[in-house]
Amino acid sequence: TSAIKGDMGFKQNYQSITQQIINSINLYEEDRPAPDPFIVFENKGSGVYFKYSRTLNSTCCKIPIPIPKTMGISSLIFLSQSDDDHTLGVFYDVGSKNMSYENYVKDQINLLTDDFKIIKGYSPSGKIEEFEVNGQKVTKLVNYYWRGTDIYYVKSNSRNSILIFSMTDFSQSLFDEILTSVNFN
């Protein structure tokens, strides 16, 4: 056997180091945790916090405010399911500071009824449901808005303001997840 002087084992050493480098490169995280199924919405100005499903589109659409625009009402977020026909608009009204929650809702019913009569030509056959979620009073108005939208009013216990949800053909189970997560800071 003949031996070559000088570069004994260089090729093997080079291949070994190259293989170690290749093995150390991870192009994809192998143990990446699954993303949280919910996205947190928080608006510091209104103090509103809630979660919504990651499956919803938050850059979808604009939903008209279901009540006459007052100085204190603002749009917070618009969500849709697969298309713009299944939507949820979230609004915040601080213009209600000078009246009780009950009077605010009565006032909204009167305004919605008047709009409905003008546009449709007859009175709405509306239904009112009242309940509590996380200690906060909620009022649901069905068939009062002429566009066929259900409207939910959520009274803030920590602030004298109201969160308004305007829902058109939106999944009730997805909405219930949102409603049960609503908090005011």
N, C-alpha and C positions, 0 to 999 in steps of 0.2 A: 504494500500500500504506500501511496505517496502522500505526503503532507504538504500543504501549501502554507508557506510562511506568511504571517500577517493577519488576515481577516478571518480567523477561525471562529465560526459560530455567528458571524455578523448577520447573515440572512435569517437564521432562526430567531435571533434576538429581535431583529426588525419586525418579523412577522408576529411575534408574540406581543410586542408593544402595540402594534397596529390593531391586533385583535382585541386587546384590552380597551383601547380607545373606542373602537366600534361598539363593544359591549356596554360601555358606560353611557352611550348616547341614548336618550329616551325621546323619541319624537312625539309620543303621546303619553299623557299621564295614565299610568296603569291603575292606580287606586284612587281615581278621581271620584269624590262623593257626588251623589245625585243632587241636582239643584233642588232647592226648596220649592214645593209645588205652589207656593203663594208668593206674591210680590207685595211689599208693604208700601202703602200710600200714606204720606204724612205731609200735612200742610201746616207749617209753623204759624202762619198768620191767623188761621182759624182755630188751630189747636186740634184739628181733626186727624185721626189716625184710624186706618182700617187695612185689612188684607184682602186681596183679590186673586183669583186663580191665574196662574201663569199662562193658561190657555186663552185668556182674553186679550183682545187687541186694544191698547190704550192710545193708539195714534189713528183711530178710525174715522172719526166723524165729528160733526157738531150737532148737538141736539138743541132745539129751541127751548128756552126757559118756559115751563108750563104755566107760569103765572106772570102777571104784568111786571116788567122789570122795575124794581125799586132801587133807590140809591144804595142800599146795603147788600144787594144780592150779587154773588159772583159764581162763576163756573169753576169747579175744582178739577174734574176729570171726566172724560167720556170713555166708555168701554163698550166693546161689541163682541159678539160671539163670532160666528163664521162670516157674517156679512153685516151691512149697515141696517138691516131690517130688525135685528135682534140687539137692541141697544139699551144702555143704562147711562143716564146723565146724573152727575152728582153736583149739587149746588149748595151754597152756604149763604144764609141770610142773617145779617146782623141788623137789618132794618126793623127787626121785631122787638127791639129793646124796650120800646115804650108800651107794649101790650103783653098780656098774659098769653101763654101758649094756646089755651082754649079759644081765646078771642082771635088770635092769629089764624088758627085753623078755620074758625067760622068765617072770618074775613076772606080767606082763600077759597072756601067753598062758594061763597057768594060771588066772588069774581069769576071763578071757573064756570058757575052756573050761568051767569050773565053772558060770558063769551060763548058758551055752548048754545044758548038760546039764539043769539045773534047769528051764529054760523050755521047751525043745523035747523033752526026754525022751531024747535021744541025743547022742552026741559029734559035734562039728563035723568036717567033712572039710576042714579048713583048709589053706592053702598059705602058705608063708613065702618072701618074696623079699628079698634083701639086695643093696644097691648103694650107690654113692656119687654125690652131687651136689655140685659145687663143693667137693670135699674133705671133705664131711660125710657121715657114715654114715647110711643110710636103711634102715629095715626096713618092709616092706609085709606086712600080714596080710590075707589074703582068706578069707572064710567062717568067721571065728572069732567074729564078733559076731552074736548071734541076730537082730538087726534087718536083717541083710544089708548092713551097712556095711563098706567097706574102710577099714582104719586104717593110717596111715603114721606112723612114729616117726622124727624127725630129731634126731640127736645134735648138740648145740652143741659145737664144738671150743673156743670161747673161754670158755664157761661150763659148769658142770656141771649142765646142765638139758636138757630134751627138749621139742621142739615136736611136737604131735600133730595130725594131720589126720584127720578123720572124714568120709568121702565116701560119699554115697548117690546113685547114678545120675547122677553129675556128669560132665561132659565130660572125658575123659582129656586131650585137647589143652589145654583151659583150665587143668586142674590142673597139667600139665607146665610150662606157662608160669609158674605160681605157684611150683612146687617149684624150678625152676632159678633163680629170683630170690631165694630165701631166703638171708638173711645174718644173722649175729648180731654185734652191736657189742660 
